[in-house]
Amino acid sequence: MKNAAIVGGTGYGALELIRLLHTHTEIKLVKVISHSQDGMAISSVYPHLKNMEDIALEILEIPALLQGIDIIFFATPAGIAKNIIPELADSGMQCIDLSGDLRLSSQDQYKAWYKAEAANEDLLDTAIYGLSEINRSQIKEATILSNPGCFPTAALLGLIPALQHEHIHTEGIIIDGKTGVSGAGKTPSMRTHFPETNDNLTPYKIGEHQHIPEIDQYLSEYSKESVHATLTTHLVPMTRGIVCTMYGRLTDQQSTERLIEEYQHFYEKDRFVRVLNEREFPSTKGVYGSNFCDIGLHVDTRTNQLIIISAIDNLMKGAAGQAIQNVNIMNGWDERKGLNHIPMYP
């Protein structure tokens, strides 16, 4: 049994980690760090945890973390993990960062998109990108892991097979992304205020979403060519879930049936990616509360476009679920430990 801690313990991503770790047979959650609510029982902050998790919230003390903690999850906003992980790097502790601090290999890119100083180069060079199904061999050897963003997870899992098989051009890829309100985090804003969100669909961060360079970087890395995709994001009036509808111009004549067969073969050993049959398409309800990514495909012969639709739960496969999946890979456990849930329906 390995002991785990969560830093940033009262955000939505942290709450999903707590829920998943509660039934994990190899990990015991022993510390939850929250400076703003130090000393309070987490069940007093979130009553749904009463009689399930009554752990007391603590302030961050590095010496205490170095004593008896094997795995630490950073469920913090960008800008925090990059300053703490270097103090833990020599301890052998497994560090999993759910923020964007370690996702971009270029310090200049991080400064431009996150408007803050980047992590040091040694840390960026050490961190492994945790796209579980694509980067499994490197994840197995990782001690510092950068968990992918929610939109990148949905987009990359949808696009990589087509790019690697050279079925679509690398130029002109469009990603139309829609997300539930929990993707904006716990802190309220005008955009996430109920009267603004309800009965409304709002485009946001057009041309400046911080997930754009992450998507470009890893599409380029996994396709071996330079890729610059267009990402447009929209806020929809639901709590959780992401759908990305993606468009790529075909390089050759293909049928929907054939490409579905290729995708099913590509992901045949991956428990959490489900490639749907022809004329079946993903929905957020189909993956709600689960670690699945559902993918649907359609060849539009009229426009010579491949349409790829992927759906994930942004708090699960887009955050906490993938983090747990990566920890399972890092420790040689069954990837399904703590994650083998049927999606909640309806």
Secondary structure, DSSP 8 states (H G I E B T S, - for coil): -EEEEEESTTSHHHHHHHHHHTT-SSEEEEEEE-GGGTTSBHHHHSGGGTTT---BEE---HHHHTTT--EEEE---TTSHHHHHHHHGGGT-EEEE-SSTTT-S-HHHHHHHHSS----HHHHHH-EE--TTTSHHHHTT-SEEE---HHHHHHHHHHHHHHHTT-B-SSS-EEEEEE-GGGG-SS--TTTSHHHHTT--EEESTTT-THHHHHHHHHHHHHTS----EEEEEE-SSSS-EEEEEEEEBSS---HHHHHHHHHHHTTT-TTEEE--TT----STTTTTSS-EEEEEEEETTTTEEEEEEEE-TTIIIIIHHHHHHHHHHTT--TTTTT-------
